Amino acid sequence: MRNVTLILDDGSRFSGKSFGYEKPVAGEVVFNTAMTGYPESLTDPSYAGQLMTLTYPLVGNYGVPPFTIEPNGLATFMESEKIHAEAIIVSDYSYEYSHWNAVESLGDWLKREQIPGITGIDTRELTKVLREHGVMMGKIVFDDEPDNVPEAVYAGVNYVDRVSCKEIICYLPAGTSQTFSVNSSYAQLNSQFSTFNSQFKKVILVDCGVKTNIIRCLLKRNVEVIRVPWDYDYSGLEFDGLFISNGPGDPDTCDAAVQNIRKAMVNEKLPIFGICMGNQLLSKAGGAKIYKLKYGHRSHNQPVRMVGTERCFITSQNHGYAVDNNTLSAEWEPLFINMNDGSNEGIKHKKNPWFSAQFHPEAASGPTDTEFLFDEFVKLL
Ligand SMILES: NC(=O)CC[C@H](N)C(=O)O
């Protein structure tokens, strides 16, 4: 096992050993305090560009599920088609694993996907440094290759464009899908979609780096999902609702998506629902501003309160940016507030059927207490 050093931008150094793919890597160092869920988190496209630290000390003991693909092209157990995090940083990697659904070890999976994994890191100390200083860039360097130092930029990079789909994919609740070129005319697409199936309500899903379980949650509720690239102009398509997905990086790099949402808002009756990046882009379309949190929310136990009620929910989260509540215009109001730091966890329009959540109602992984938000959206269609 080769020795590695994690070097943070403030000069802090942490020694560890490599258990994944052997390649130096750089990225934004973030921490997640969930106790489980590494297969889902690693394949969540929102982690693109980031080195994912897990604070729960023992990682890997339940192995990795098979990467089987359903007939509609979606992974059965994963949140996308590959690992999107740049690396995983743990305290105590378990070389043994045991789980009814495991087919390989975390280390073997990382090697196959060419993603570094490092163990033996004091992840609690690392988290304390990130909490004190705020989120930072970091590098993993192999001690026997001290001159092989990777570089990376996170701020201002449009990661959404890197992870979004490149074609239009239409999913049916029955479990099939069909792909269409973005160059097809609206007339062609509209006739295709209705021939493909007309019995279901149609939802345009703006793919900023969508997690598979969001698509599963929509299909389960019997809607046809038309997944489009993040910057695709869907104004000429016929649909019943608009969904804006989660996604990596800085929402301020996604202006094309914001402009398209504004166009869609001309129809005041059109139901709109957004999750995470979707909350940030809907807020921007409504005129609000986004800021970067000192350190993000990444865990399974973020408490949020539904504004105007005493109802609280425990939520799964993964975000580094937040909507500034003070910049919401008079037509909008916060829908959820984070009980730890008071930051925005969702918005709603006072008159129109437009709302969003900063947390992940689809969980995967994490608590499913807020999955009812999908029911609310589908009821509106
Ligand atoms: N999971 C997400 O959609 C994250 C949104 C955005 N990239 C953030 O970090 O805040």
The ligand as a MOL file (V3000), in Angstrom:
LIG
                    3D

  0  0  0     0  0            999 V3000
M  V30 BEGIN CTAB
M  V30 COUNTS 10 9 0 0 0
M  V30 BEGIN ATOM
M  V30 1 N -26.8010 18.3200 -4.8960 0
M  V30 2 C -26.8960 19.4570 -5.5470 0
M  V30 3 O -27.7210 19.6450 -6.4380 0
M  V30 4 C -25.8820 20.5140 -5.2040 0
M  V30 5 C -26.1690 21.8660 -5.7950 0
M  V30 6 C -24.9430 22.7510 -5.8500 0
M  V30 7 N -23.9420 22.1770 -6.6950 0
M  V30 8 C -24.4100 22.9650 -4.4460 0
M  V30 9 O -23.3740 22.4410 -4.1010 0
M  V30 10 O -25.0110 23.6460 -3.6620 0
M  V30 END ATOM
M  V30 BEGIN BOND
M  V30 1 1 1 2
M  V30 2 2 2 3
M  V30 3 1 2 4
M  V30 4 1 4 5
M  V30 5 1 5 6
M  V30 6 1 6 7
M  V30 7 1 6 8
M  V30 8 2 8 9
M  V30 9 1 8 10
M  V30 END BOND
M  V30 END CTAB
M  END
